[in-house]
Amino acid sequence: MIFRSCRRCGLPHPVEARWASRPSQCLRCWKLSKGYDLTKADQAMEAVHGYYTDKIKTIEARLDAVERSGSVDRARVDQLIKLCHPDRHRNTPASNDATAWLLRMRETLN
């Protein structure tokens, strides 16, 4: 079993290795695409999805503010890396992108 990002919501979900090369959706998004009712577990997953989406938006807003300020020190970049690291955000594509961007920025500060 491996994890892939859902093509609709971007959250990671388990996929059998034999299906890993195909685009896939998480169970919640698949149910919605087929018109099925969501269970309480699906609704809980939706709440988790919203929580992490909000967290990532907050981090992106902080990154934008730092970019606009023009003054970034290494300590601030390290702090932002810790805040948006994929391990803290279920390895979402947005957290991966933000962390990669910050790592590139940190290299320029050396």
N, C-alpha and C positions, 0 to 999 in steps of 0.2 A: 504494500500500500504506500502510495506517495501522495503528496499534497500539491494541488494546482490551484491557481486563482480562478474564481468563477468569472466567466466572460461577461456576466451582467452586473454583479455587485462588487467584484474584485476581492472578496474574502476567500481565504484558503479553504479547501474542502478535500476530503480524501478521495483518491481515484485509484482503481486497480492499475497496476503497471501496464497491463496489455492495452488499456484505453488512454494512457498518458499522452500519446501524440495527438489526440483529437481535442478540439475545443470542447470545454465542458462547463456545466453549470452546477452550482450547489443544489442540494435537494430542495431548499426553500424556493430558489428561483425557478427550478424545474417545475415545481408544483404550481407556482403562479403562472408560468407560461402555458400550462395545461388547463388552467381554470379550476384547480382543486382548492378546497378549503384548507386553510393552515391550521395545524394542531397547536396546542399550547406550547409545545416544544419549538415549533416553527416560529411562533410569536415571540418566544424568549430569544430565539436566535435573531429575530428582527430587532429586538431591543439592544442586543449586543452589537449588531451591525451599526445601529444608530450611534451608539456610544463611541465606537472606534472611528466612525466617520467624523463625528464631532471633534474627537481628539486630534485626528490628522489635520482637520481644517484649522484648528487652533495652532498647531505646530507650523503649518504652512503660513498662517498669518504672521506668526513670530518671525519666520524666516524672511518674509517680505519686508517686515519692519526693519530687520537687521540689514537687509540689502539696501533699503532706501536710506538708512542712516549713514552709510558710507564708512562707518568706523566699526570694524569687527576685530576683536582680539582672539587669540587662540583659546583662551579660557571660555569665552562665550560659545565658540564653535564646539568645543568639547562638551559643554553643557547641553547644547542643542542636539548633538549626536546621541547623548544619553537619553534625552527626552523622546526622540523620534525613532530610536533603534528598532528594527523589525522584530527583535525578540520581545519587545514590549507591546507590539501591535499586531500580533499574530501573522507576522511576515507578509503584511499586505503590500501590494505593489506601490502604493503611495509612500509607505514607510521606507521601502527599499530605495525608491527614487530620491526621497529627501535625504536619507543617510548617505547615499552615493554622492549627491551634490555637496553635502557638508564635508565629506571626506576629501573631495576635490578642492573645496575651498580651503580646508585646513592645510593642504599641501602648498598652497600659494602663500600661506602666512609664515612658513618656515624661513 
